[in-house]
Amino acid sequence: MPVPDVLVIGDANPDLLLTGDAVPRFGQAETLVESADLVLGGSAAIVACGLARLGVATALAATVGDDLYGEFVRAALTDRGVDVRWLRTDPAVPTGLSVVLSIGDRAILTHPGTIASTGPEVVDEHLLTRVSHVHSASCFLQPALAPHLPRLLAAARAGGATTSVDTNWDPAETWDGVRPLLEQADVLLPNATELRALAGRPDLDAAARVVLDLGCRVALKGGAEGGTLWESPDVVRRVPAPAVPVVDTTGAGDSFDAGFISGMLDGLPGEECLTRAVLCGSLSTRAVGGTAAQPTLGEVRDGFRAAPPGWDNG
């Protein structure tokens, strides 16, 4: 089989998505929710699916257990066109699982399982030197892998690949140890809360400058407000989000990542990468779960054509 263009490293698990009145009430009170959907989750898995949907040959390096959830993840990735040759099965640890309580905002309960037990053995270091891009997702959920990520991204860059990082939320809320990783990244893809926490600055421009000083651009996910790209302290691009009927925002940030990375691979300038990212994130909210409504490249191009004048440049 041919070598993939992108290697995504990180987490893969099912999400049990509960919508409606999904606020638990203790004291043995039973609450009826509107819907319960078992969908593919994990930031890395959703990014990989988004890239594959955009026509990018993408492989995922992650770990699942030898159980029904692991089989579900592998089948879902395969169905979405992701290369699963580097999806490892650990017979001794159960597949991780997230329960997502969605009431407009979201709360997430995660059993780490194989997400936390994943170590550097999941990454084929020979492959790092052959792909065009490497993306790291959810490093805070993978304590066995995280210390090795700077070296792995450095190896990929030495082989000519570009690199990106989406740390996602730190459950411990310490936000420690990320500097060496960002020093090996071409772009960081956080939301506003994550950027402030990672940089230790309440002001977004100041927080972005901390990351820029490490040699890493910042592409910020702003949800309904769109996105912002800091290419340097003096070059800041902003793109508003288009109007899209929103069904579920689960995984929209990961689809944003996929759009930005695909733009990088196509050699687009920063503002066009950001525009593609915002459109991919927005369109992904049209259905339940992180992957069901991820757009094709044709849909992205249709979105460009359908946008009102001036939309793509903010």
C-alpha positions in Angstrom: 0.0 0.0 0.0 1.2 3.6 -0.6 2.6 5.7 2.1 0.0 8.1 3.6 0.4 11.9 3.3 -0.5 12.5 7.0 0.1 10.6 10.2 -2.2 11.6 13.1 -1.0 10.5 16.5 -3.3 10.4 19.5 -6.6 9.1 20.9 -9.3 6.9 19.4 -12.4 5.8 21.3 -16.2 5.7 21.1 -18.3 8.7 22.3 -21.7 8.0 23.9 -23.4 11.2 23.0 -26.4 12.1 25.2 -28.5 15.1 24.1 -31.5 16.9 25.5 -32.0 17.2 29.3 -28.6 15.6 29.8 -27.8 17.0 33.3 -27.6 14.2 35.8 -29.5 14.4 39.1 -28.1 12.4 41.9 -30.2 10.8 44.6 -31.3 8.0 42.2 -33.4 10.4 40.1 -33.9 9.2 36.6 -33.8 11.7 33.7 -35.0 10.9 30.2 -32.7 12.3 27.4 -33.8 13.0 23.8 -31.2 10.9 22.1 -28.3 8.5 22.8 -25.8 7.9 20.0 -22.6 5.8 20.0 -20.3 7.6 17.6 -16.6 7.7 16.8 -14.7 9.9 19.2 -11.2 11.0 20.2 -9.7 14.1 18.8 -7.0 12.3 16.7 -9.6 9.9 15.3 -11.9 12.7 14.3 -9.1 14.8 12.7 -8.0 11.7 10.7 -11.5 11.1 9.5 -11.9 14.8 8.5 -8.7 14.7 6.5 -9.7 11.5 4.8 -13.1 13.0 3.9 -11.2 15.9 2.3 -9.3 13.5 0.1 -6.1 13.4 2.1 -4.4 9.9 2.5 -4.3 9.7 6.3 -3.1 7.1 8.8 -3.9 7.1 12.5 -1.4 5.9 15.2 -3.4 5.1 18.3 -4.4 2.2 20.5 -7.7 0.4 21.2 -8.5 -2.7 23.3 -9.4 -6.2 22.2 -13.1 -5.6 22.9 -16.4 -4.5 21.3 -15.5 -0.8 21.6 -12.1 -1.4 19.9 -13.9 -3.3 17.0 -16.3 -0.4 16.7 -13.5 2.2 16.5 -11.5 0.2 13.9 -14.6 -0.4 11.7 -15.7 3.3 11.9 -12.2 4.5 10.9 -12.0 2.0 8.1 -15.5 3.1 6.9 -14.3 6.7 6.8 -11.3 5.9 4.7 -8.6 6.2 7.4 -5.5 3.9 7.1 -5.6 1.7 10.2 -2.3 -0.2 9.6 -0.9 1.7 12.6 -3.9 1.3 14.9 -2.6 -1.0 17.6 -4.7 -3.4 19.7 -3.7 -3.9 23.3 -5.2 -7.2 24.6 -4.6 -6.2 28.3 -6.3 -2.8 28.5 -10.0 -1.9 27.6 -10.7 0.7 24.9 -11.3 4.2 26.3 -14.8 5.7 26.3 -16.2 9.2 26.6 -19.7 10.1 27.7 -20.6 13.4 26.2 -23.5 15.4 27.8 -24.6 17.9 25.2 -27.1 20.6 26.2 -25.8 23.3 23.8 -22.6 23.4 25.9 -20.9 20.1 26.6 -19.5 18.2 29.5 -17.3 15.1 28.9 -16.8 12.1 31.2 -13.9 9.9 30.0 -12.6 6.5 31.0 -9.0 6.7 29.6 -8.4 2.9 29.1 -6.0 2.5 26.1 -5.8 6.3 25.6 -3.7 6.6 28.7 -1.7 3.4 28.2 -0.6 4.3 24.7 3.2 4.8 24.5 5.8 5.6 21.9 5.6 2.0 20.5 2.4 3.1 18.6 4.5 5.3 16.3 6.4 3.8 13.4 9.5 6.0 13.4 10.4 5.0 9.9 7.0 6.3 8.7 7.7 9.7 10.3 10.4 10.4 7.7 8.1 9.5 4.8 4.9 11.4 5.4 4.3 15.0 4.5 2.6 16.1 7.8 2.4 14.8 11.4 -0.4 15.9 13.8 -0.4 15.3 17.5 -3.7 15.4 19.4 -4.7 15.1 23.1 -1.2 14.9 24.6 -2.5 15.5 28.1 -4.6 12.3 27.9 -1.5 10.2 27.0 1.1 10.5 29.8 3.1 7.5 28.5 3.4 9.0 25.0 3.6 12.7 25.8 7.3 12.9 26.8 8.3 11.3 23.5 6.2 13.6 21.2 8.8 16.4 20.9 11.4 13.9 19.7 8.9 12.3 17.3 7.9 15.6 15.8 11.5 16.7 15.5 12.2 13.5 13.6 9.3 14.2 11.2 10.5 17.7 10.6 14.1 16.5 10.0 12.5 14.2 7.3 10.8 17.2 5.6 7.3 17.0 7.2 5.3 19.9 8.6 3.8 19.4 12.0 0.8 20.5 14.1 -0.4 20.2 17.7 -3.8 20.3 19.3 -3.3 19.6 23.0 -7.0 19.7 23.9 -8.0 20.1 27.5 -5.7 19.1 30.4 -7.9 17.2 32.9 -5.3 18.0 35.6 -5.4 21.7 34.7 -1.7 22.1 35.2 -0.9 22.6 31.5 2.7 21.6 32.1 5.4 20.2 29.8 4.1 21.5 26.5 6.9 24.0 25.6 9.2 21.3 24.1 6.4 20.0 21.9 5.4 23.4 20.6 9.0 24.1 19.8 8.7 21.3 17.2 5.3 22.4 15.8 4.6 24.6 12.8 1.1 25.5 14.1 -0.9 25.1 17.4 -4.6 24.6 17.0 -6.3 25.5 20.4 -9.5 27.1 21.5 -9.4 30.3 23.5 -9.6 28.7 26.9 -6.7 26.3 26.0 -4.6 29.1 24.5 -4.9 31.2 27.7 -4.1 28.3 29.9 -1.1 27.0 27.9 0.5 30.5 27.7 -0.5 31.7 31.1 -1.9 34.9 29.7 -5.5 36.2 30.0 -5.2 38.3 26.8 -5.4 36.3 23.6 -2.9 38.4 21.7 -0.4 38.2 24.5 -1.0 34.4 24.8 -0.4 34.0 21.1 2.9 35.9 21.3 4.1 33.5 23.9 3.6 30.6 21.4 4.9 32.6 18.5 8.2 33.1 20.4 8.6 29.3 20.3 8.5 29.5 16.5 4.9 28.2 16.2 1.9 29.9 14.6 -1.4 29.8 16.3 -4.7 29.0 14.6 -7.5 29.7 17.1 -10.9 28.0 17.0 -13.6 30.5 17.9 -16.7 28.4 17.4 -19.6 30.5 16.2 -17.2 33.5 16.0 -15.0 31.8 13.4 -11.2 31.6 13.7 -8.1 33.7 14.2 -4.6 33.1 12.9 -1.5 34.6 14.4 1.3 34.3 11.8 3.5 36.8 13.7 2.8 39.4 16.3 2.0 41.9 13.6 0.2 39.6 11.1 -3.2 38.5 12.5 -5.9 37.0 10.3 -9.5 36.7 11.3 -12.3 34.8 9.5 -15.9 34.8 10.7 -18.0 31.6 10.7 -20.7 31.2 8.0 -24.3 30.7 9.0 -24.9 26.9 9.3 -27.9 25.1 11.0 -26.3 23.6 14.0 -27.3 20.1 15.2 -24.3 19.1 17.3 -20.9 20.8 17.9 -19.1 17.6 19.0 -15.8 17.4 17.2 -16.1 20.7 15.3 -12.7 21.8 16.5 -11.2 18.6 15.2 -12.8 19.2 11.8 -11.3 22.7 12.0 -7.9 21.1 12.5 -8.4 18.8 9.5 -9.3 21.8 7.3 -6.3 23.8 8.3 -3.9 20.9 7.8 -5.4 20.1 4.4 -4.8 23.7 3.4 -1.2 23.5 4.5 -0.7 20.3 2.4 -2.2 22.2 -0.6 0.3 25.0 -0.1 -2.3 27.6 0.6 -1.4 30.8 2.4 -2.3 31.1 6.0 -5.5 33.0 5.6 -6.9 30.5 3.1 -5.9 27.6 5.5 -7.9 29.4 8.2 -10.9 30.0 5.9 -10.9 26.3 5.0 -10.6 25.4 8.7 -13.5 27.6 9.7 -15.7 26.2 7.0 -14.8 22.6 7.8 -15.6 23.1 11.5 -18.9 24.9 10.8 -20.1 22.3 8.3 -19.3 19.4 10.7 -22.0 20.6 13.1 -24.9 19.7 10.7 -25.3 16.2 12.2 -24.8 14.3 15.5 -21.3 13.2 16.3 -17.9 14.4 15.1 -17.6 12.6 11.7 -21.1 12.3 10.2 -21.2 15.7 8.6 -17.6 16.3 7.9 -17.4 18.0 4.4 -15.8 16.8 1.3 -13.4 19.2 -0.6 -16.2 19.8 -3.1 -18.5 20.9 -0.3 -15.8 23.2 1.0 -15.4 24.8 -2.4 -19.2 25.1 -2.7 -19.1 26.8 0.6 -16.6 29.3 -0.7 -18.8 30.0 -3.7 -22.0 30.3 -1.6 -20.4 32.7 1.0 -21.4 36.3 0.9 -18.9 38.9 -0.5 -16.1 39.5 2.0 -16.8 36.3 4.1 -13.4 34.7 3.3 -11.3 37.6 4.4 -13.3 38.7 7.5 
